[in-house]
C-alpha cells in the first residue's frame, strides 16, 4: 500500500514559489522509483531494438568523423 502524497512527500514553498521536497522525501522518492523500475531495467532488450541502437551509434560515429575521403 502506498501512503498518501501528503504523508509521503512533504513539500514546502521556497522563495522561488515552486514546490520543493526536503532531503528525506527526495531519498524516499528515489528508493521508491528505483524499486519500481528495477525489474524493467533487468529485462532483456528486444534484438531488433538492439540492432537499431547499434545502427544509430554507427551512423552517429560516421557523422562525427566527417565525410569519407574519396
Helices and strands as residue ranges (DSSP letters): H 5-8, E 11-13, E 19-21, H 23-42, H 47-64
